[in-house]
Amino acid sequence: MSHELLEAWKRTLRRDGPRPAVIDTATGCVTTFRELDERAQAWLAAHAESVARLQGRAVVFALPNGAGWLELFLALLHAGAVAVPLDPGEPPAAQAAIAAAIRAGFHCDGTQLLSLGSARLFHERTLCLIKLTSGSTGRPRPLPFTAAQMLADGRQVTKTMGITRRDVNYAIIPLGHSYGLGNLTIPLMAQGVPLVVGSVALPHVIAGDFVRWRPTVLPGVPPVFRGLTTAQIEPASLASQRLAISAGAPLPPGVAQAFAARFGCRIHSFYGSSETGGISYDRSGAATLAGRSVGRALQGVRLRPLRGQRLHISGAAVFTRGNRRRAGGLGCWIPPDLVTLDARGEVRLLGRRGTVVKIAGRRVNLAEVAARLRSIPGVREVWVGMGEAAEPVLGAALATDLTLAAVKAALRVDTAPWKTPKRWAVLREFPVTARGKPDTRALEASVFR
């Protein structure tokens, strides 16, 4: 089977075949672009009896970052399958439940390919991947994407961020997440941007990898950058880095300022969603330093503000299958985030829709409470929610070194008592999920249970 993404890969092979594509820092193993394709073809040959049945079938897999992940992804593209990458730490029972929920045809652990019953057949041969939403409702929603949409996302990201085949990406975010697909996987395939695959996201390990392998681009999440600013590592260890990108959650401006002062490199905020791919990017890093916004629209992405502080997004990377919104032949989406679009065209995140709750007969906007807490100097991260006990109660978790008494004193200056949380959890750092986002379930438990 051939489609836009495979054609782009073939061009990369012709140009970059002998160049290193993937460097595994744990083993020191270097895999070239040509070797990566040969391994994908060898996988297809080893599973020849099943390859004919892969076309149009969803294949679930949960592999760690590395050449093996890319080998399998390439093999599935060649076979015309629909890849469904999961978190590498997803337990086997959870993998089976997801496979059943989306009626996947196969489950692969990297070597064995297990055929599943009641498989769904996708007749659109352009579909190549299913992303799963984070599943805040407890039931992840499948989002099918075409090869053209995935290719558009990768190209919009690299063009806007100025990433070229002369760069080397440092891969610690999962390759199969929307962030990793647009910033790591597709750039490798379509533009020939190689990867240095980090083993663990610990500051001293990252610093050692940068000293040895000299990557130039670091796509990360806020906890990674916070760890690098506070760890006892030499600033010169990150000398090869020219671009630092933060996504997944808002980056506190204090972290951005400390990182720039210590390493001489600004962090650039990046905002996106599973449904749309990349949305906005802070090109200069100035908005991130000031905590002002998450930048302006990526090249090729159109933003239109709507009533109620919502944002209408259209572009070639937005999913269309099962999405009734269209504009000029392109997919459109309205994320649940509450935002403002300022005169510069910059996107400022305010919270999420559905955050207005009623407590003791009064309406409380959780996003407003979170914004007030976040404005207190010394508060690094905030989560606000409502607990259901004998009666609804407002609660908050904070990542800060301040005492709870100091936080409450700051709130008393200008915050009504009924907008002040009654349950608290004061933490040194927030727990995070495999996607690098705050673990809201753990935070809710720490506040209310």
Salt bridges, closest charged atoms under 4 A:
GLU7 OE2 - LYS10 NZ 3.55
ASP16 OD2 - ARG15 NE 2.96
ASP16 OD1 - ARG19 NH1 3.34
ASP16 OD1 - ARG165 NH2 2.27
ASP37 OD1 - HIS78 NE2 3.50
GLU71 OE1 - ARG39 NE 3.17
ASP87 OD1 - HIS177 NE2 2.16
GLU124 OE2 - ARG321 NE 2.65
ASP167 OD1 - ARG242 NE 2.79
GLU275 OE2 - ARG141 NH2 3.01
ASP337 OD1 - ARG352 NH1 3.03
ASP342 OD2 - ARG344 NH1 3.28
GLU346 OE2 - ARG292 NH2 2.84
GLU368 OE2 - LYS419 NZ 2.82
GLU381 OE1 - ARG226 NH1 3.33
ASP401 OD2 - ARG380 NH1 3.26
ASP401 OD1 - ARG428 NE 3.50
ASP414 OD1 - ARG372 NE 2.78
GLU429 OE1 - ARG226 NH1 3.39
GLU429 OE2 - ARG428 NH1 3.33
